[in-house]
């Protein structure tokens, strides 16, 4: 059956400011929060544990005895994070902003073109050189039609966390300073997850009848993908400069450094693809031929690109 690109309900740039923190918190993936604290593993049901000793002991019984210290540490960290989230909400410590849109787009020669009014943004893509399990070498450009398609782009950010963390640093409270930063990183990612859900259901509307739980969403069981700049399928961090004119980062409080880093650090930027066969994948290493071709398509010199793509060469 021929794929017919779904027409967006809302076309063009949308900016949301001061998004309700209570909407974002349920989308936090706590697994990655714990990983940031070097607590690997799954702590199923941790959100159901109350402060009473019997509740805590009952929860610990699901783990091997050797893992009890790690689980107890995770539980204490989770409780501290919940308390900080309550403070963030009660005292309006941070605000969450987003800039996103669905735009006309098409793909040609492993380049995705995003068209918004009078500007056309080029986003060159890389292709895997080692086949995935299905035997195919993927590029994100595969998920955009040669004409009459649509492409989404987004950025989310958490404003105010640096000043908040600094108040703890002045008190030599290193733990809570780090907690504020790692929690804000997860809030930025949670905001991106929440935004992708809103896009699928409302702004693009290609999955308006989706009935997934948040747990299912965090397992990427939805249709479409939201690869972030700097991540495995979109590893060239310099692409963020291509997206800046489209998303107008400064209007939601994001500044870019010369190295392509976003400030505030708790920020995420990427693309939305609606194609039902779109999937996440890793580019991995590329050879000299593809690198030179990519440099040509991106309009950047090989010398400049090498600093952005060292991990893939």
C-alpha positions in Angstrom: 0.0 0.0 0.0 1.3 3.4 -0.9 2.2 5.6 2.1 0.2 8.9 2.2 1.9 11.5 4.4 -0.6 12.6 7.1 -1.4 16.3 6.9 -0.8 18.2 10.2 -3.7 19.7 12.1 -1.3 22.6 12.8 1.3 23.7 10.3 4.2 26.0 11.3 6.0 27.1 14.4 4.4 26.9 17.8 6.0 28.1 21.1 4.8 27.1 24.6 6.0 28.9 27.7 5.7 28.0 31.3 4.3 24.6 30.7 2.6 23.2 33.8 5.2 21.1 35.7 2.4 18.8 36.8 1.8 17.8 33.2 5.5 17.0 32.7 6.5 15.1 35.8 4.5 11.9 35.0 6.6 11.6 31.8 9.9 11.3 33.7 11.8 8.1 32.8 13.3 7.3 36.3 15.5 4.6 34.9 17.7 7.2 33.2 17.6 9.4 36.3 19.0 6.5 38.4 21.6 5.8 35.7 22.9 9.4 36.0 23.6 8.5 39.6 25.2 5.2 38.6 22.4 3.2 40.0 21.7 0.7 37.2 18.8 -1.6 37.3 15.0 -1.4 37.5 13.3 -0.4 40.7 9.8 -1.5 39.9 7.1 0.0 42.1 9.4 2.6 43.8 6.7 5.3 43.4 4.3 3.2 45.6 6.6 3.0 48.6 5.4 5.0 51.6 7.5 6.1 54.6 6.5 3.3 56.9 9.1 0.6 57.6 6.8 -2.2 56.7 6.1 -0.7 53.2 9.8 -0.3 52.6 10.7 -3.8 53.7 7.9 -5.3 51.6 9.2 -3.4 48.5 12.8 -4.6 49.2 11.8 -8.2 49.2 11.5 -8.3 45.4 15.3 -7.8 45.2 18.1 -10.3 46.0 19.6 -9.6 49.4 22.8 -8.5 47.8 21.0 -5.8 46.0 19.2 -4.4 49.0 21.8 -1.6 49.7 21.5 -0.4 46.1 17.7 -0.5 46.2 17.7 1.4 49.5 20.0 4.0 48.0 17.7 4.3 45.0 14.6 4.7 47.3 16.2 7.5 49.3 17.3 9.3 46.1 13.8 8.9 44.7 12.3 10.4 47.9 14.7 13.3 47.8 13.9 13.9 44.1 10.1 13.9 44.9 10.7 16.4 47.7 12.6 18.7 45.3 9.9 18.4 42.7 7.4 19.5 45.2 9.6 22.5 46.1 10.0 23.3 42.4 6.2 23.3 42.0 5.3 25.2 45.2 7.9 27.9 44.8 7.8 28.1 41.0 11.6 27.5 40.9 11.8 26.5 37.2 9.8 27.0 34.1 9.5 24.7 31.1 9.4 26.1 27.5 9.1 24.4 24.1 9.5 25.5 20.5 8.3 23.1 17.9 6.4 22.8 14.6 5.4 20.6 11.7 6.6 21.9 8.4 6.4 21.0 4.7 9.3 18.7 3.9 10.9 16.3 1.5 14.1 14.2 1.2 16.6 14.0 -1.6 20.0 12.2 -1.7 20.0 11.6 2.1 19.2 15.3 2.9 16.0 16.2 4.6 14.7 19.6 3.5 12.3 21.5 5.9 10.4 24.3 4.3 8.9 27.1 6.4 7.5 30.1 4.6 10.4 31.7 2.8 13.2 29.6 4.3 14.4 26.1 3.5 16.4 24.3 6.1 18.8 21.6 4.9 19.5 18.7 7.4 22.0 16.2 5.9 21.7 12.7 7.2 24.2 9.9 7.7 23.5 6.3 6.7 24.5 3.1 8.6 27.3 1.2 7.0 26.6 -2.0 8.9 23.2 -3.4 8.3 20.6 -3.6 11.1 19.0 -6.9 12.1 16.6 -6.7 9.2 19.5 -6.4 6.7 19.0 -2.8 5.8 21.3 0.2 6.3 19.1 3.1 7.6 19.2 6.9 7.2 16.6 9.2 8.8 16.0 10.5 5.2 14.4 7.1 4.5 11.4 8.2 6.5 10.6 11.3 4.4 9.0 11.1 1.0 10.7 12.8 -2.1 7.9 15.3 -2.2 4.8 16.5 -0.5 5.7 15.3 3.0 6.0 16.9 6.4 8.8 17.0 9.0 8.6 18.1 12.6 11.3 19.8 14.7 11.4 20.6 18.4 13.3 22.0 21.4 12.4 21.9 25.1 14.2 23.6 27.9 14.1 24.0 31.7 14.7 27.6 32.7 15.9 28.6 36.2 17.7 25.5 37.3 21.2 27.1 37.2 20.2 29.8 39.7 18.4 27.2 41.8 21.4 24.9 41.9 23.7 27.8 42.8 21.7 28.5 46.0 22.8 25.0 47.2 26.4 25.5 46.1 26.6 28.6 48.2 25.6 26.4 51.2 28.2 23.8 50.1 25.3 21.4 49.6 26.8 19.6 46.6 24.3 16.7 46.7 21.2 18.9 46.2 23.0 21.0 43.6 23.7 17.9 41.5 20.2 16.6 42.3 18.7 19.8 40.9 20.7 19.5 37.7 20.1 15.8 37.1 16.4 16.2 37.8 16.2 19.1 35.4 17.9 17.0 32.7 15.1 14.4 33.1 12.4 17.2 33.1 13.7 18.4 29.7 13.5 14.9 28.3 10.1 14.4 29.9 9.0 17.6 28.3 10.1 16.2 24.9 8.2 13.0 25.6 5.1 14.9 26.6 5.4 17.2 23.5 5.8 14.2 21.2 2.6 12.8 22.6 0.8 16.1 22.1 2.1 16.3 18.5 1.0 12.7 17.7 -2.5 13.3 19.2 -3.2 16.9 18.4 -0.8 19.1 16.5 0.1 16.6 13.8 -2.7 14.3 14.7 -1.5 11.3 12.8 -2.2 9.1 15.9 -5.2 10.9 17.3 -6.8 7.6 18.5 -3.6 6.5 20.4 -4.4 5.0 23.8 -1.0 4.2 25.2 -0.1 4.5 28.8 2.9 6.6 29.8 4.9 3.4 30.6 4.2 2.2 27.1 5.3 5.5 25.6 8.6 5.4 27.5 9.1 2.0 25.9 8.7 3.8 22.5 5.6 1.7 21.6 4.1 4.7 19.7 4.0 5.4 16.0 6.8 7.7 14.7 10.0 8.8 16.3 11.7 11.9 17.8 15.5 11.5 17.4 17.4 14.2 19.2 20.5 16.0 17.9 23.6 14.3 19.2 22.0 11.0 19.7 22.9 7.8 17.7 20.8 8.3 14.6 21.5 12.0 14.4 25.1 12.3 15.8 26.3 15.5 14.2 25.9 18.1 16.9 26.5 20.9 14.4 23.0 20.3 12.9 21.6 22.2 15.8 22.8 25.4 14.1 20.7 24.5 11.1 17.6 24.2 13.3 18.1 27.5 15.2 16.6 29.7 12.5 13.6 27.4 12.3 12.9 27.0 16.0 14.1 30.5 17.2 15.8 29.1 20.3 16.4 32.5 21.9 12.6 33.2 22.1 12.2 30.3 24.6 15.4 31.1 26.5 17.9 28.8 24.8 21.4 30.1 23.8 23.9 28.1 21.7 27.6 28.0 22.5 30.1 27.9 19.6 30.4 24.2 20.2 26.7 23.6 19.6 25.9 23.1 23.3 22.5 24.4 24.5 22.2 26.6 27.6 20.4 25.9 29.8 22.1 22.5 29.8 18.7 21.0 30.6 17.5 21.3 27.0 16.7 18.9 24.2 16.4 19.5 20.4 15.5 17.1 17.6 13.2 16.1 14.8 9.7 14.4 14.5 9.0 11.8 11.9 5.5 10.3 11.4 6.3 7.5 8.9 4.8 4.3 10.4 8.1 2.4 9.6 10.3 5.0 11.2 12.6 3.5 13.9 15.4 4.4 16.2 18.9 3.1 15.2 22.6 3.8 15.6 24.7 5.2 12.8 28.0 3.9 14.2 31.3 4.2 12.3 31.4 5.6 8.8 34.1 5.4 6.2 36.1 8.2 4.5 33.9 8.1 1.4 30.7 8.7 3.3 32.3 11.3 5.4 33.5 13.3 2.4 30.1 13.0 0.8 28.5 14.2 4.0 30.8 17.2 4.2 29.8 18.1 0.6 26.1 17.8 1.4 26.4 19.7 4.6 28.4 22.6 3.0 31.1 22.3 5.7 34.8 21.6 5.3 36.0 18.2 6.3 38.4 19.8 8.8 35.5 21.5 10.5 33.3 18.5 10.5 35.9 16.2 12.0 35.6 17.9 15.4 31.9 17.3 15.4 32.0 13.7 14.2 35.1 12.3 15.8 33.0 9.5 17.5 31.8 8.3 14.1 35.1 8.3 12.2 
